[in-house]
Amino acid sequence: LPQMSRLLQRIEYSSGQRRRCGRRCRRPNNNIMMKELLWFSLSASLSASVQSFHLSPFQQAATPLSTQPLHSKASSRKGRRGFGLGHPTSKKVSYPPIHLDEVDDDIDSQIFPLQDDLEQQLNTHNTANHNNINNNINAGARVSEFLSNIPRVLSPPPLVSSTQEWRKLQRHAAQTIKSTHLRELLQDPVRCDAMFAEHDGVYFDYSRQQVTLETMDLLFDLAEKQELTKRIQAMVNGEKINFTEDRAVLHTALRASKDKIGTVFVDDEDAIKEVHDVLDQIKQFTEAFRSGHITGYTGKRMRNIVSVGIGGSYLGPEFLHEVLKTEEEGISSSLGYSLRFLANVDPVDVERTCADLDPEETLIIIVSKTFTTAETMLNARTMRQWLWDFMGDDIDVVKKHVVACSSVSATENVKAFGIDTDKYFFRFWDWVGGRYSVCGAAGAVPISLLYGFDLFEKFLEGARSMDEHFINAPMRQNIPILMGLLGVWNSSFMGYNSRALIPYAQALLRLPAHIQQLDMESNGKRISRHGIEIDYPVGEVDFGEPGTNSQHSFFQLIHQGQTIPVDFLGFVQSQHDILIDGEKLSSHDELMSNFFAQPDALANGKTADEVRAEGCAEDLILHKVFDGNRPSSSLLFPQLSAYVTGQILSLYEHR
């Protein structure tokens, strides 16, 4: 208690000095915050001590502390110092301020003058009550322990790289893994049998990663230290984890089912209800468009769709479009319609997009959260002029042929462009980042116009399935968490600064570009959330191409040059398989043989003896040897469909 009293005096003096610097001093006053924390703890300690001491002086001392109102704003103390004129710390003190991060555990050894008789009451009481000396010691120990934690409360948490869990992983990588070949690890059946996870038809095999069971235990310890599951829950519950913009991060709400309405709120707004209101609006609009009830300015039925956007407003919807246009249901539902994307401000992109399109049969979708994105708005004005050049400068041309996907805060900008905001404005929200917006209006409007809302809804169902797995599955069986931890391992501990994504499906040709933006824009940070510059590698360079094209592009480097961890995506069934007469294998079987062979080749490599046994000339043997020990993971799916595409998207969003 005397320690607290002295510290409070010094804090009060420091707070007074800060207040005298003028109203324009806007730095956060941790002294005021700490003072309240100390008085709260002091009141609690005194109240708890009353029962053990049974002393009226302490009851008298505790009563004003526990009943005195606490104030956290300078305005509530106008004209007063501290917590009021009657408070023990209200008198002026004339000694220099103390900085809280300099408070040591041995503060009791420092000598400061007292402002009231609190310490005197304590000493008098102790002298008169020798039988309660042990209670005094215990109370003092609790106070000392509290004071010793003050610097840790006020100082930013240390970087994860300073934790014991991180250092254990560093030692493990240096002393065990970097001297162990994957060829050896793959001989351990217990290890290999343990390194897989599955969910709803998705099979994940990470046995060809440079990890042991001990490695995974250490990674799980790190995840628990960083409270990963708690942070996941904070995200899906709508807490504002995007602290730089003070926003929630709720892409999971974009595909939540209707029975979840009323469970997630952002600023008193029912997020999931908002989402389904917009989805219902999109369904009604796209069905009217596809049925011919909505026509163009000249009365013609519109069959061409041009989506104008950039970044996440373009990459996500285009990746989904490329999958669905060769999917069985997608082929039949899109007959008679076309969809194109305009992203680049290069006028050549405009020319390529508009070539052979009839403006009278074309609907333009402008996708921009703020409706101010420079490239998007220049292209939007270009497309508006294109419509006017053919049909005249009537504002009704815009009202009939242009719709917008944008934030509610951009309503006036949308209206000023000439768009009918009552019927053709589809909103999204600040709590969804652009790179996560494919499940919202940015993807729903163009995809549903071309393929129908029902097929888009199947895509949402697949994403929802993986969301629920990510939220509910234990860490050791959680595919996105496993992939994320392996990414941390490879980047921060093994020193691999790149990562390749190789889908063995041509329909996923735009997936690597979308994941590249999704991952690298999310993880391209060098400052921690506590404002500290990080001192360890973070984030990989993501790239990729469909197999087997990638094998004839950059696999020479992956096998014999730099070590680049690889994600292989394969499918049991093709969207369209071909078996030519006289061939032993179908085209898909040939493709999948490469899918299975490449991870083994990267892991095991090829020795000089194996090359020599193939009859290679002696002077070429070294050129044909590759060391192996290259990590990879394999993901196997049943068949590429709208549902499975939703699973893939959600998987990589959460990784």
Order of alpha helices (4+ residues) and beta strands (2+ residues): alpha-alpha-alpha-alpha-alpha-alpha-alpha-alpha-alpha-beta-beta-alpha-alpha-beta-beta-alpha-beta-alpha-alpha-beta-alpha-beta-alpha-alpha-beta-alpha-beta-alpha-alpha-alpha-beta-alpha-beta-alpha-beta-alpha-alpha-alpha-beta-alpha
